[in-house]
Amino acid sequence: MIKLLGFGIIAFALLAEGQLPSSAVGKWTVGKPYDAGQPVGLDAKQEGAIVGLVIKVSPSQITVCGKDVPITSVKVDHLTSSDFLAKYNFTPNLIGLGDSNILDINLNKLHSAKACGEFADPGTHLLISKGHAVVEVGNDYFRLTK
């Protein structure tokens, strides 16, 4: 009985980690990049191509650059502003995020989607806090609007 209960707890934990938060689901439009004071992996031409991009996130797939990419894994970290600072080396307010309960969402493995060619999988790394959403592409942070 105890083994069965332990297995159930482990299964629930794995299921919870692999679920996409409902706040991430929707049709998003990429806005202008924030200046977070960090080295950026995109040049001005690439940033220009990302701004205005539409990213559709459903519980089962991401649609970006005209391609449907199945979501094969979901990793969600709940961060405080201190956790965020330690992980990203800048404060979350620089990209419009609140001070607590920041969802750091990674969909699929890095560079696995290859939906947009030279870009680092737009839509696979989302940061959400209190109704504000940001997408990270090539160490550049862009506002998302629904």
SEPAVEX-984060 format. One record per residue (C-alpha): residue number from 0; residue in one letter; x, z, y. Coordinates in nm, 2 decimals, decimal comma. Example, Ala and Ser with C-alpha at 12.3 -4.5 7.8 and 13.67 -1.06 7.14 Angstrom:
BEGIN
- 0; a; 1,23; 0,78; -0,45
- 1; s; 1,37; 0,71; -0,11
This chain:
BEGIN
- 0; m; 0,00; 0,00; 0,00
- 1; i; 0,28; 0,09; 0,24
- 2; k; 0,46; -0,24; 0,16
- 3; l; 0,15; -0,43; 0,23
- 4; l; 0,10; -0,25; 0,56
- 5; g; 0,46; -0,32; 0,66
- 6; f; 0,42; -0,69; 0,57
- 7; g; 0,11; -0,70; 0,79
- 8; i; 0,29; -0,55; 1,08
- 9; i; 0,58; -0,80; 1,05
- 10; a; 0,34; -1,09; 1,02
- 11; f; 0,15; -0,98; 1,33
- 12; a; 0,48; -0,95; 1,53
- 13; l; 0,59; -1,30; 1,42
- 14; l; 0,25; -1,44; 1,51
- 15; a; 0,25; -1,27; 1,85
- 16; e; 0,59; -1,40; 1,93
- 17; g; 0,49; -1,75; 1,84
- 18; q; 0,18; -1,77; 2,05
- 19; l; 0,17; -1,95; 2,38
- 20; p; 0,03; -1,74; 2,66
- 21; s; -0,29; -1,88; 2,80
- 22; s; -0,14; -1,87; 3,15
- 23; a; 0,10; -2,15; 3,04
- 24; v; -0,18; -2,38; 2,92
- 25; g; -0,29; -2,65; 3,17
- 26; k; -0,21; -2,96; 3,36
- 27; w; 0,08; -2,88; 3,60
- 28; t; 0,23; -3,08; 3,88
- 29; v; 0,60; -3,02; 3,96
- 30; g; 0,67; -2,93; 4,33
- 31; k; 0,99; -2,91; 4,53
- 32; p; 1,29; -2,72; 4,39
- 33; y; 1,37; -2,37; 4,51
- 34; d; 1,72; -2,29; 4,65
- 35; a; 1,82; -2,00; 4,42
- 36; g; 2,18; -2,01; 4,52
- 37; q; 2,29; -2,11; 4,17
- 38; p; 2,49; -2,42; 4,04
- 39; v; 2,24; -2,69; 3,98
- 40; g; 2,27; -2,94; 3,69
- 41; l; 2,05; -3,21; 3,86
- 42; d; 2,16; -3,45; 4,14
- 43; a; 1,92; -3,54; 4,43
- 44; k; 1,80; -3,86; 4,25
- 45; q; 1,71; -3,66; 3,94
- 46; e; 1,54; -3,39; 4,15
- 47; g; 1,34; -3,66; 4,32
- 48; a; 1,22; -3,80; 3,98
- 49; i; 1,11; -3,45; 3,87
- 50; v; 0,91; -3,37; 4,18
- 51; g; 0,55; -3,49; 4,13
- 52; l; 0,59; -3,51; 3,75
- 53; v; 0,28; -3,41; 3,56
- 54; i; 0,33; -3,17; 3,27
- 55; k; 0,03; -3,10; 3,04
- 56; v; 0,07; -2,80; 2,82
- 57; s; -0,18; -2,73; 2,54
- 58; p; -0,15; -2,47; 2,26
- 59; s; -0,01; -2,74; 2,03
- 60; q; 0,19; -2,99; 2,24
- 61; i; 0,35; -3,07; 2,58
- 62; t; 0,27; -3,41; 2,74
- 63; v; 0,54; -3,52; 2,98
- 64; c; 0,68; -3,85; 3,09
- 65; g; 0,41; -4,03; 2,89
- 66; k; 0,51; -3,87; 2,56
- 67; d; 0,33; -3,61; 2,35
- 68; v; 0,58; -3,35; 2,21
- 69; p; 0,45; -3,11; 1,94
- 70; i; 0,53; -2,74; 2,02
- 71; t; 0,73; -2,63; 1,72
- 72; s; 0,84; -2,29; 1,85
- 73; v; 0,74; -2,04; 2,12
- 74; k; 0,96; -1,76; 2,25
- 75; v; 0,81; -1,53; 2,52
- 76; d; 1,01; -1,25; 2,69
- 77; h; 0,84; -1,01; 2,92
- 78; l; 1,09; -0,93; 3,21
- 79; t; 1,10; -0,69; 3,50
- 80; s; 1,28; -0,80; 3,82
- 81; s; 1,58; -0,60; 3,69
- 82; d; 1,57; -0,78; 3,36
- 83; f; 1,54; -1,11; 3,54
- 84; l; 1,83; -1,04; 3,77
- 85; a; 2,05; -0,95; 3,47
- 86; k; 1,95; -1,26; 3,28
- 87; y; 1,96; -1,52; 3,56
- 88; n; 2,19; -1,36; 3,83
- 89; f; 1,94; -1,40; 4,11
- 90; t; 1,62; -1,21; 4,21
- 91; p; 1,28; -1,35; 4,10
- 92; n; 1,15; -1,35; 4,46
- 93; l; 1,39; -1,64; 4,54
- 94; i; 1,16; -1,86; 4,33
- 95; g; 0,83; -1,70; 4,43
- 96; l; 0,79; -1,48; 4,13
- 97; g; 0,67; -1,12; 4,15
- 98; d; 0,87; -0,81; 4,07
- 99; s; 0,72; -0,71; 3,74
- 100; n; 0,56; -0,87; 3,42
- 101; i; 0,74; -1,20; 3,45
- 102; l; 0,68; -1,42; 3,14
- 103; d; 0,99; -1,61; 3,04
- 104; i; 0,85; -1,88; 2,81
- 105; n; 1,07; -2,12; 2,60
- 106; l; 0,90; -2,39; 2,41
- 107; n; 1,09; -2,56; 2,13
- 108; k; 1,47; -2,57; 2,10
- 109; l; 1,67; -2,67; 2,40
- 110; h; 1,71; -3,04; 2,44
- 111; s; 1,48; -3,11; 2,14
- 112; a; 1,20; -3,30; 2,31
- 113; k; 1,40; -3,58; 2,47
- 114; a; 1,07; -3,69; 2,63
- 115; c; 1,22; -3,78; 2,97
- 116; g; 1,56; -3,94; 2,87
- 117; e; 1,83; -3,79; 3,09
- 118; f; 1,64; -3,48; 3,19
- 119; a; 1,66; -3,15; 3,01
- 120; d; 1,31; -3,15; 2,86
- 121; p; 1,08; -3,07; 3,16
- 122; g; 0,81; -2,82; 3,07
- 123; t; 1,00; -2,65; 2,79
- 124; h; 1,11; -2,35; 3,00
- 125; l; 0,84; -2,19; 3,21
- 126; l; 0,85; -1,87; 3,42
- 127; i; 0,51; -1,72; 3,52
- 128; s; 0,42; -1,41; 3,72
- 129; k; 0,09; -1,32; 3,89
- 130; g; -0,06; -1,67; 3,91
- 131; h; 0,27; -1,83; 4,02
- 132; a; 0,45; -2,06; 3,78
- 133; v; 0,80; -2,22; 3,79
- 134; v; 0,96; -2,47; 3,56
- 135; e; 1,34; -2,48; 3,50
- 136; v; 1,50; -2,81; 3,45
- 137; g; 1,88; -2,84; 3,43
- 138; n; 1,93; -2,50; 3,60
- 139; d; 1,70; -2,61; 3,89
- 140; y; 1,38; -2,42; 3,95
- 141; f; 1,06; -2,61; 4,06
- 142; r; 0,72; -2,47; 4,16
- 143; l; 0,43; -2,57; 3,94
- 144; t; 0,07; -2,61; 4,06
- 145; k; -0,24; -2,66; 3,85
